Amino acid sequence: MNARFLYLAILILVFASCATSRKVQVIQNALTSKDSANQQSMIEAAKVDSGLIVKNLIDKIVNEKITFTTLNAKVKVEYETVDKSDALIANISIEKGKAIYIIVRGTMGVIGLKAIITQDSVFLAYPLTKKQEKKPLSYLQELLKIPFSYATIEDLLVGNPIFMDHVNIVNYKVNNNKLQIGLIGTLFKNLISLSEDNQKVLHLKLDDINIHQQRTCDITYYNHTLVQQYQFPLNRDIAIASQSRFEIHMEIKEFSFNEPLKYNFVMPKPGKRR
């Protein structure tokens, strides 16, 4: 039981633009023009124009993430591995930049795990056995072989794209009226798919630059709802493949931003019962 809840908690943790479709369509239209005597110059101009549009889109995604001070959420989580699957409920409270509180309940409503994630540590408590553990944050990195930082974990839970800093655009195309942008960063190649209006990130695919690592991560965002000026995805599908493969399906049933923490708690001291 302990291993199952710990495994799920780790899985849970691994969990935009103002340009118009008409402008982005220059990526296709100008490059397929056949009638102009100045076709080559039009192609070059289109590359500059569309390239600038795409860069502005990426800059907007990077710079205009969902911002908040606190988040409370009740999340239905289904996960699948090669040999098992399960459905659980996670109650999550985040105090931005400070701590993430997670309470995991089984199908019968019994609390199987409580966890607190801070900038440098992971605190785990198993109420059924009274067992407690404290691990460095690097424990998560070693377990999943992905270089999570505390900020990356927050972004995953909030629905912000991850590993978007210090990236270069390597290609872009319009596929089924949706813009796809290929990026390369220090650790991952990143393929992003946007909605037709370029306002929402629909899909993100990470591939490790180091082919020997063979790490990939697919994240699909959908069922967005408008929160202030932000598009907040209520559903996320996450598939991670490294030495093994697992999938997580997250559905946010309830949420609130910038309200008092709802699911925070204090870890009991070792040797004392609550």
Residue, then its C-alpha position, 0 to 999 in steps of 0.5 A: m500500500n505504501a509503495r502504491f501511494l508513493y508511486l502515485a504521488i510522484l506521478i501526480l508531481v510530473f504533471a497565448s498569443c495575440a497574433t491572428s490566424r490570418k497573420v500566421q497563415v503567411i507561413q503557408n500562403a507566401l511560400t506556395s505563391k506561384d504567380s508573382a514575378n518576385q516570388q523569391s523576394m516574397i518567400e524571403a519576406a514571408k520567412v522573416d514575417s512569419g518567423l517574427i510572429v512565431k518568436n512573439l508567440i513563444d515569448k508570450i508563452v514563456n513570459e505570460k504563464i498563469t500567475f497566482t499566490t495560492l491554488n487549491a484543487k481536488v483532482k481525480v487521477e487515473y494512472e496506468t503502467v505496464d502491469k497496473s492501473d488505478a484511480l485515486i483522488a488527490n487534494i492539492s494546495i500550493e503556496k507559490g514558491k514555498a510549498i506544495y501539499i498533497i493528500v492522496r485518498g484511495t477508492m474508499g476515501v482512506i488517506g494513504l499518503k500525505a506529502i509536502i514538497t518544498q524548495d529542497s525537500v520532500f516530506l512523506a507520511y503514511p497515516l495507515t502505518k504511521k511511517q514518515e520519511k524526509k527526502p531531498l528534492s533530488y529524490l524525485q529527479e532520481l526516481l523519474k530520471i527527469p531534472f525537476s525543479y520546484a518551479t517545474i513541479e508547480d508549473l506542471l500542476v498549474g498547467n503551464p508549459i515546462f522546459m521553455d526557458h533558453v530555447n531556440i526555434v528550429n522549425y514551425k508549420v501549420n497542420n490542420n489550421k494549428l500551429q506547431i513549433g519545434l524548439i530546442g533547449t539545453l536538455f530537451k527538444n520541445l514540440i508545441s501545438l497551439s489552438e487555432d486562435n493561438q490562445k492555448v497550448l494543446h500539446l507539448k512533447l519533450d524528447d531528450i537531446n541525449i539519445h542515450q537517455q531515451r526520455t520522452c514526455d507527452i502532455t496534452y492539455y484540454n477542456h480549458t476554462l478562462v481564469q482572469q486572462y489565463q486559459f486554465p486546462l482542467n484536463r491533462d494527459i501525461a505519458i512519460a517513457s524512460q526505463s519504463r512507461f506510465e500514463i497519468h490522466m488528471e481531471i480537476k474537479e474543483f479549484s480556486f486561485n488566490e484563496p486561503l490554503k485549504y489542504n495544508f497541514v503540519m507533519p507530526k513529529p516522529g514518535k508522536r501521534r496526531 
